[in-house]
Amino acid sequence: MDAYCKAVRRLEEKFDGLELNHVSRKYNEVVDALAKMDDEGSDKLPSKPDPDPEASTDREQEAMDIESEPPAPDDSPDWRYPLLQRLVDGTLPPEQAEARRVARRAKTFTLLDGEMYKRSPSGVLMCCIQRQEGIKLLQDIHSEACGHHAAPRTLVGNAFRQGFYWSTAVADATEIVRTCEGCQFYARQIHLPAQAL
């Protein structure tokens, strides 16, 4: 990369303005998707200049608008809602068993600047996120750019060490690993004879 930066700096004088940005690893997925879009669309683009400048602008805008699909809406209620009611208003659910559970769990949560945080046993505050955000985070850790197809508890540990928390993390991680084709293909194989032991 250093050689590329030096080459850009040598050509800097030939341009009216120049902006050189380093793209961190976190945002590298967008750059990769943009490069792939260019490779896929290069054979579709005309070789001579397009007479309609608005059409080429539309293609350029399409190339720049790389947005990941929004997560599917989750029908389940937000797990944070009863705890937030307890922390903000002091109200509990009408059922006695549920009220006890919420009151007991609310002791480990706190509100800071309008955000809910969970205190870990070591005293570190973890930001409480919605389930859909947590699933996306686990998928990124599991199989995206730096993913290594880890076991469910390892995924949850990585997410929690990064400072995020949601109540169904272990179940969500187990489901991701269970449905991951790569994990199932390379899973441990049992080499025992197919008979009763």
FENMO-V882975 format. One record per backbone hydrogen bond with DSSP energy under -0.5 kcal/mol. CO is the residue of the C=O (numbers start at 1). NH is the residue of the N-H. E is the energy in kcal/mol with one decimal. If there is no record, write none. Layout:
((CO;NH;E) (CO;NH;E))
//
This chain:
((1;5;-2.4) (2;6;-2.1) (3;7;-2.1) (4;8;-2.3) (5;9;-2.3) (6;10;-1.8) (7;11;-1.3) (8;12;-0.6) (11;14;-1.5) (12;15;-1.4) (19;21;-0.6) (21;23;-0.6) (22;24;-0.7) (24;27;-1.2) (25;28;-1.1) (27;30;-0.6) (27;31;-1.0) (28;32;-2.5) (29;33;-2.5) (30;34;-2.2) (31;35;-2.4) (32;36;-2.5) (33;37;-2.1) (34;38;-1.8) (35;39;-2.1) (36;40;-2.5) (37;41;-2.2) (38;42;-1.0) (41;44;-0.6) (41;45;-1.2) (51;53;-0.9) (52;55;-0.6) (52;56;-1.4) (53;57;-1.9) (54;58;-2.0) (55;59;-2.0) (56;60;-2.4) (57;61;-2.6) (58;62;-2.4) (59;63;-2.1) (60;64;-1.7) (61;65;-1.6) (64;66;-1.6) (65;67;-1.0) (73;75;-0.6) (78;81;-1.3) (80;84;-2.9) (81;85;-2.5) (82;86;-1.8) (83;87;-2.5) (84;88;-3.1) (85;89;-1.7) (85;90;-1.5) (85;91;-1.2) (95;99;-2.4) (96;100;-2.2) (97;101;-2.1) (98;102;-2.7) (99;103;-2.5) (100;104;-2.5) (101;105;-2.5) (102;106;-2.5) (103;107;-0.5) (104;107;-0.8) (105;108;-1.6) (106;109;-1.3) (108;119;-3.3) (110;117;-3.0) (112;115;-2.1) (115;112;-2.7) (116;128;-2.5) (117;110;-2.7) (118;120;-0.6) (118;126;-2.7) (120;123;-2.1) (124;120;-2.8) (126;118;-2.8) (127;129;-0.5) (127;165;-2.3) (130;134;-1.9) (131;135;-2.5) (132;136;-2.1) (133;137;-2.2) (134;138;-2.5) (135;139;-2.3) (136;140;-2.2) (137;141;-2.3) (138;142;-2.5) (139;143;-2.5) (140;144;-1.3) (141;148;-0.6) (142;149;-2.6) (144;147;-1.4) (151;155;-2.2) (152;156;-2.3) (153;157;-2.3) (154;158;-2.3) (155;159;-2.3) (156;160;-2.8) (157;161;-2.4) (158;162;-1.2) (159;164;-1.6) (160;163;-1.5) (163;127;-2.8) (165;129;-2.4) (166;169;-1.2) (168;172;-2.5) (169;173;-2.6) (170;174;-2.4) (171;175;-2.0) (172;176;-2.2) (173;177;-2.4) (174;178;-2.3) (175;179;-1.9) (176;180;-0.6) (177;180;-0.6) (179;181;-0.5) (180;184;-2.0) (181;185;-2.4) (182;186;-2.0) (184;187;-0.7) (189;191;-0.6) (193;195;-2.4))
//
